[in-house]
Amino acid sequence: MEELEILLKGVSDSYSDFVVGVMAEARSSPEKLDELIAFIKNNPEATTSDIGEWTAVNIQGIDLENPPELVLVDDEPEES
């Protein structure tokens, strides 16, 4: 995980929430860690968006051609 953190911090448009978020994704799917590290190493010009897309497809299993419907929920209680 230390290698991943170093790689993520080295991304050209890296920021702290990006690093924390991708690290959390990697912790939730340790079987994908080596693939993620390889993707970053093989794509040194990858941006945070590129890496986010990779994690969405390869870790979260989201089909970008047919993404799940976004459902907005208002958790605020109604005023009476």
Buried (B, 14 or more C-beta within 10 A) or exposed (E): EEEBBEBBEEBEEBEEEBBEBBBEBBEEBEEBBEBBBEBBEEEEEBBBEBBBBBBBEBBEEBEEEEEEEEEEEEEEEEEE
